[in-house]
Amino acid sequence: MKRCRVIYRLFDDHEEKHYVSSSLDHQELEGLVEKYKKRKEKVYAKDFVKYLTKYDPKAEEVTVKDFYF
């Protein structure tokens, strides 16, 4: 069965909001964040997304916009 892609909202150490599309579930992503934090003093979204692509090659930062109708 094909995994659904999820959009996650991340806040990095710059306190900036970023959105990342990934097929990993919440628990898998949390595990990778903890593993990444052990190697890095600060977590920045752009660098984390590069790291994330080792485990989810299609992971990418996405832009989210409001749409009203």
C-alpha positions in Angstrom: 0.0 0.0 0.0 1.3 3.4 -0.9 2.1 5.8 2.0 0.3 9.1 2.2 2.3 12.2 2.2 1.8 14.5 5.2 2.6 18.2 5.6 4.3 19.0 8.9 4.8 22.4 10.3 8.2 22.9 11.8 9.7 25.6 14.0 13.5 25.7 13.9 16.0 27.5 16.2 15.5 30.7 14.3 11.8 30.4 15.5 10.7 30.5 11.9 7.8 28.4 10.6 8.5 25.9 7.8 6.3 23.3 6.2 7.7 20.0 5.1 6.1 17.3 3.0 7.1 13.7 4.0 5.8 10.2 3.8 7.2 9.4 7.2 4.7 9.2 10.1 4.8 11.4 13.1 6.7 8.8 15.3 9.3 8.2 12.6 9.8 12.0 12.1 10.2 12.5 15.9 12.8 9.8 16.1 14.8 11.4 13.3 14.6 14.9 14.9 15.9 13.4 18.2 18.7 11.6 16.3 19.6 14.9 14.4 19.6 17.0 17.6 22.2 14.7 19.1 24.6 15.6 16.2 23.8 19.3 16.0 23.7 22.1 18.5 21.0 24.1 16.7 18.3 22.8 14.3 17.6 24.8 11.2 14.8 23.7 8.8 16.8 23.9 5.6 19.6 21.6 7.0 17.1 19.3 8.6 15.2 18.8 5.3 18.5 17.8 3.6 19.1 15.3 6.4 15.5 14.0 6.2 15.9 13.2 2.5 18.4 10.4 3.5 15.4 8.6 5.0 12.6 10.0 2.8 14.1 10.9 -0.7 10.9 12.7 -1.7 10.8 14.9 1.4 10.8 18.6 0.6 10.0 22.0 2.0 6.7 23.3 0.7 4.9 26.6 0.6 1.4 26.7 2.2 -1.0 29.4 1.2 -4.5 30.2 2.3 -7.3 29.8 -0.2 -10.8 31.0 0.5 -14.0 30.4 -1.4 
